[in-house]
Amino acid sequence: MRRTMLSWLVAPVMSLAGSFPSMASEVDLGYEKQEGLKPGLGKKRTRVPGFTALPSGLQVKDVNPGRNGTSEAKEGDFVVFTWEGYTINYFGRPFETQTLQKIGDGTVIKGIDEGLRGMREGGIRQLYIPVELSYDEEKRLGPRPTTAGGNRALDFVMDNKGGLMDKTLLINVAVKRVYQK
């Protein structure tokens, strides 16, 4: 089933040191802590084929690099983009939003903040986001779903107390416009 529910977002890009490294094989993704397992155990993180692993644990894949001659999003710029998100574990259930939000000021998940850096207008990027770059426990960070089904799907995964559920998210972002500071 094709999903077209995307929203417009305007975001100032947060400060991140350097560009995305091309050292995918050098980054150790480690283990995701899962309370349902014995202490010290966890699920080995998946290195997704075709994605570049960043030191933070975020994995990115540029589907479309964007239009030549347009500026890359950098610290302090405002970025208008669309997004859609999927839970990796819970049958790939989509969750989405239709609200306008800012990033770079600590109101959006770190994976999106980091993932927008270096994108150009027209660019499309997939973000494979580990739990530590995802939603906080209180779910104060955006973007949040506006539909009941989207909220249920996201909350089911993020609130799972059994400790055995993978809380990794896949979020697709498409940059529509970059406003230089």
DRENSETI-61164 format. One line per 4 residues: their letters; for each residue x, z, y of C-alpha. Coordinates in steps of 0.5 Angstrom, whole numbers, m for minus. Layout:
% DRENSETI-61164
A	X:Z:Y | ...
***
This chain:
% DRENSETI-61164
MRRT	0:0:0 | 3:m2:7 | 3:3:12 | 2:1:19
MLSW	1:8:23 | 6:9:28 | 7:12:34 | 10:11:41
LVAP	15:17:42 | 20:17:49 | 26:21:47 | 33:23:51
VMSL	38:23:46 | 42:29:45 | 49:30:45 | 53:28:38
AGSF	60:27:37 | 62:20:35 | 59:15:32 | 57:14:25
PSMA	63:14:20 | 64:9:15 | 67:14:10 | 60:15:6
SEVD	65:16:0 | 68:22:3 | 62:26:5 | 60:32:0
LGYE	53:32:1 | 53:39:m3 | 47:42:m6 | 40:44:m4
KQEG	39:51:m5 | 32:52:m9 | 30:59:m10 | 26:58:m17
LKPG	33:57:m20 | 38:62:m22 | 42:65:m16 | 48:60:m14
LGKK	45:54:m17 | 41:49:m13 | 39:41:m14 | 45:36:m13
RTRV	44:32:m7 | 42:25:m8 | 47:20:m5 | 42:14:m4
PGFT	45:7:m5 | 46:3:1 | 45:9:6 | 51:12:10
ALPS	52:19:9 | 54:23:15 | 58:30:16 | 51:33:17
GLQV	48:31:11 | 44:26:14 | 44:19:11 | 42:13:15
KDVN	41:5:13 | 40:0:19 | 35:m5:17 | 36:m9:23
PGRN	41:m7:28 | 37:m9:34 | 38:m14:39 | 45:m16:42
GTSE	46:m15:49 | 42:m9:49 | 45:m2:50 | 46:3:45
AKEG	42:10:45 | 47:15:48 | 47:22:50 | 42:23:56
DFVV	38:16:55 | 31:16:54 | 29:12:48 | 22:9:46
FTWE	21:9:39 | 16:8:33 | 16:12:27 | 13:14:20
GYTI	15:19:15 | 14:20:8 | 15:26:3 | 21:24:m2
NYFG	18:29:m8 | 10:29:m7 | 9:22:m9 | 12:19:m3
RPFE	6:22:1 | 6:19:8 | 5:24:14 | 5:21:21
TQTL	3:23:28 | 0:19:35 | 3:24:40 | 8:23:45
QKIG	14:27:44 | 21:28:47 | 27:29:43 | 34:32:45
DGTV	31:38:48 | 30:42:41 | 23:40:40 | 24:35:35
IKGI	27:35:28 | 35:35:28 | 35:29:23 | 31:24:28
DEGL	35:27:34 | 42:25:30 | 39:19:27 | 37:15:34
RGMR	44:16:37 | 47:9:37 | 41:5:36 | 39:m1:40
EGGI	33:m4:42 | 29:m8:37 | 33:m4:32 | 30:m1:25
RQLY	33:5:22 | 31:9:15 | 33:16:16 | 34:20:9
IPVE	33:27:12 | 36:34:8 | 32:40:9 | 37:43:14
LSYD	36:38:19 | 28:38:18 | 22:42:20 | 23:49:21
EEKR	20:55:18 | 15:56:23 | 14:48:24 | 15:48:31
LGPR	19:42:31 | 16:35:32 | 14:30:31 | 8:33:27
PTTA	2:30:24 | m5:29:27 | m9:28:21 | m11:33:16
GGNR	m8:29:10 | m2:28:13 | m1:36:15 | m3:38:8
ALDF	2:33:5 | 8:35:9 | 6:43:9 | 5:43:1
VMDN	12:40:1 | 15:44:6 | 12:51:5 | 13:51:m3
KGGL	15:58:m5 | 16:56:m12 | 23:54:m10 | 24:48:m14
MDKT	21:42:m10 | 25:37:m6 | 24:38:1 | 28:32:3
LLIN	24:27:8 | 25:19:9 | 23:17:16 | 23:10:19
VAVK	25:9:26 | 24:3:30 | 27:3:37 | 23:m1:43
RVYQ	26:1:49 | 33:5:51 | 33:7:58 | 40:9:61
K	41:15:64
***
